[in-house]
Amino acid sequence: MDRKTIFLIALAYLLVLLTLGLVFFIKRTFLFFLPDSFGPVAIGVPWFGALGAVLISLSGVFDHERDWDPDYWPWHIARPFIGVGLGVVSVIIAKAGVLAVGAIPPTQPEKITTNLLYYLIAFAVGYREETFRELLKRLLDVILTPGSGTGTGPKVSAVAPSSAPHNTSTPLVITGSGLTDTKSVTFGKDVAQFKVDSDSQLTVMTPTVPVSGAVTLTVTTKAGAATLQFTFT
């Protein structure tokens, strides 16, 4: 799907969420089928998780104007549902931490404050779900593989082929390590479309550049950047 379609879908999600929120606070009786809570999770947690997820989807539409990848459309379609799931899980984890230290059951005013905290957690996790997944990954790495380093940044060891025509978009394979969270691939100042195949491999379509010559191929991830020389013929 193109950016315009994804934008309209994300905007529709946002309007639905805002409408549900207004109805809930203005005329709660219209949503009589909703309980006050889902077990230990306050009723507002799924809503805030979905809201955060939809807002990050909209942000992606604007942030990736020049390197839009249409293959990411399922990510955008599933955003509110992923936000709901991760928001609920994060709040359960937070409540488990509170219960683990033997907190005294709160009074009514304290309960309201606590729910606000859980709403904030749900929104933050929905908005930055990749950060939440990274935290879980680090936690599991510490528990399951203590003492093993995860590296300080990406490494690019090779690109095949090592050269390509300057006026034609050509598929390349970049190999290295730490490539899972790749944010951009550039050839000099030109941005290329790419797909993450694994932590050690990217598939890239070279940009069409006006002149031949050597350029710096840069792979940028959350942890840093790695470079390699590339030649346009």
C-alpha positions in Angstrom: 0.0 0.0 0.0 1.2 3.5 -0.7 1.6 6.2 2.0 -1.7 7.9 1.2 -3.7 4.7 1.8 -1.9 3.9 5.0 -2.4 7.5 6.2 -6.2 7.2 5.6 -6.4 3.9 7.4 -4.4 5.2 10.4 -6.5 8.3 10.5 -9.7 6.2 10.5 -8.3 4.1 13.4 -7.6 7.4 15.3 -11.1 8.8 14.7 -12.7 5.5 15.9 -10.6 5.6 19.0 -11.3 9.2 19.7 -15.1 8.6 19.2 -15.0 5.7 21.6 -13.2 7.8 24.1 -15.7 10.6 23.9 -18.7 8.3 24.2 -17.1 6.5 27.2 -16.6 9.8 29.1 -19.7 11.6 28.0 -22.3 8.8 27.8 -21.0 5.7 29.4 -24.4 4.0 29.3 -24.0 3.6 25.5 -21.1 1.2 26.1 -23.0 -0.8 28.6 -21.5 -4.0 27.3 -18.0 -3.0 28.5 -17.0 -4.0 32.0 -15.2 -1.7 34.4 -12.0 -3.8 34.0 -10.6 -6.8 32.4 -9.5 -8.8 35.4 -6.6 -6.9 36.9 -6.4 -4.5 33.9 -8.3 -1.2 34.0 -10.7 -0.7 31.1 -8.7 2.3 29.7 -5.5 0.3 29.2 -6.4 -1.3 25.9 -7.6 2.1 24.6 -4.4 3.9 25.5 -2.3 1.0 24.1 -4.2 1.3 20.7 -3.9 5.1 20.7 -0.1 5.0 21.2 0.2 2.4 18.4 -1.9 4.4 15.9 0.0 7.6 16.6 3.4 5.9 15.9 1.9 4.5 12.7 0.9 8.1 11.7 4.4 9.3 12.6 5.9 6.6 10.4 3.9 7.9 7.4 5.5 11.3 7.8 9.0 10.2 8.9 9.5 7.9 5.9 8.5 10.2 3.1 11.7 9.5 1.1 12.2 5.8 2.0 8.7 4.5 2.2 8.5 0.7 2.0 5.1 -0.6 0.8 6.0 -4.1 2.2 5.4 -2.7 5.7 1.6 -2.4 5.2 0.7 -5.3 7.5 2.6 -3.6 10.3 0.4 -0.5 10.0 -2.8 -2.5 9.7 -2.0 -4.5 12.8 -0.7 -1.5 14.9 -3.8 -0.9 17.1 -4.2 -4.6 17.9 -0.5 -5.0 18.7 -0.7 -1.9 20.9 -3.7 -3.4 22.8 -1.8 -6.6 23.4 1.5 -5.1 24.5 -0.2 -2.5 26.6 -2.1 -5.1 28.5 1.0 -7.3 29.0 3.1 -4.3 30.1 0.5 -3.3 32.7 0.3 -6.9 34.0 4.1 -6.9 34.3 4.0 -3.6 36.2 1.2 -4.8 38.5 3.1 -8.0 39.2 6.1 -5.9 40.2 3.9 -3.9 42.6 2.4 -7.0 44.1 5.8 -8.7 44.4 6.9 -6.1 47.0 3.7 -6.6 49.0 2.0 -3.3 48.3 -1.0 -2.5 50.5 -4.3 -2.5 48.5 -4.9 1.2 47.6 -7.8 3.3 48.7 -10.1 4.8 46.1 -8.1 8.0 45.4 -4.9 6.0 45.2 -6.6 3.6 42.8 -7.4 6.5 40.5 -3.7 7.6 40.5 -2.6 4.0 40.0 -4.9 3.6 36.9 -3.5 6.8 35.4 0.0 5.4 35.7 -1.1 2.2 34.0 -2.8 4.2 31.2 0.5 6.0 30.7 2.4 2.7 30.6 -0.1 1.3 28.1 0.2 4.3 25.8 4.0 4.4 26.0 4.3 0.7 25.1 1.8 1.0 22.3 3.7 4.0 20.9 7.1 2.5 21.3 6.4 -1.2 21.1 9.8 -1.9 19.5 11.5 -0.4 22.5 9.4 -2.7 24.8 10.3 -5.7 22.7 14.0 -4.7 22.9 13.7 -4.4 26.7 12.2 -7.9 26.9 14.9 -9.2 24.6 17.6 -7.7 26.8 16.0 -9.1 29.9 15.8 -12.6 28.4 19.5 -12.2 27.2 20.5 -11.4 30.8 18.5 -14.3 32.2 19.3 -17.0 29.6 22.8 -15.9 28.4 24.4 -13.9 31.2 27.8 -12.4 30.4 27.5 -12.7 26.6 27.8 -9.3 24.9 25.4 -8.2 22.3 27.7 -5.9 20.5 27.9 -2.1 20.3 26.7 -1.5 16.8 26.1 -2.9 13.3 28.9 -4.3 11.2 28.9 -4.5 7.4 31.4 -7.1 6.0 30.4 -7.4 2.4 28.1 -6.3 -0.4 27.3 -8.4 -3.4 27.8 -7.4 -6.1 30.3 -4.8 -5.1 29.3 -2.4 -8.0 26.2 -1.6 -10.0 25.1 0.7 -12.9 24.6 4.2 -11.8 21.4 4.8 -13.8 19.6 1.6 -12.9 18.1 0.3 -9.7 19.9 -2.9 -8.9 19.3 -5.5 -6.2 22.2 -6.1 -3.7 22.8 -8.3 -0.7 24.5 -6.7 2.3 26.0 -9.1 4.9 27.3 -8.4 8.4 25.9 -8.4 11.9 23.5 -6.3 14.1 21.3 -5.4 11.1 17.9 -6.3 12.6 17.0 -2.7 13.6 18.3 -1.1 10.4 16.7 2.3 9.9 18.2 3.5 6.6 20.6 2.5 3.9 22.2 5.3 1.9 24.7 5.4 -1.0 26.4 8.7 -0.5 23.4 11.1 0.0 20.9 8.9 -1.9 18.5 6.8 0.2 17.8 3.2 -0.9 14.9 0.9 -0.3 15.8 -2.2 1.7 14.4 -5.3 3.4 15.8 -6.9 6.6 16.2 -10.6 5.8 17.9 -11.5 9.1 20.3 -10.0 11.7 23.1 -10.7 9.3 21.6 -9.8 5.9 19.8 -7.0 4.1 18.4 -7.0 0.6 18.8 -3.5 -1.0 17.7 -1.8 -4.2 20.3 0.7 -5.2 19.0 4.3 -6.0 19.5 5.6 -9.5 22.2 8.2 -9.3 23.1 10.6 -12.2 26.9 9.9 -12.4 29.2 7.0 -11.8 32.0 6.8 -9.2 32.8 5.6 -5.7 30.4 6.4 -2.8 30.1 5.5 0.8 27.4 2.9 1.6 26.1 3.5 5.1 23.8 1.2 7.1 22.2 3.0 10.1 20.6 1.2 13.0 19.5 2.3 16.5 22.9 1.3 17.8 25.0 3.2 15.3 26.1 3.1 11.7 28.5 1.0 9.6 30.0 2.0 6.2 31.6 0.3 3.2 32.8 1.6 -0.1 30.6 1.0 -3.2 31.1 1.8 -6.8 28.6 3.0 -9.4 29.7 2.1 -12.9 
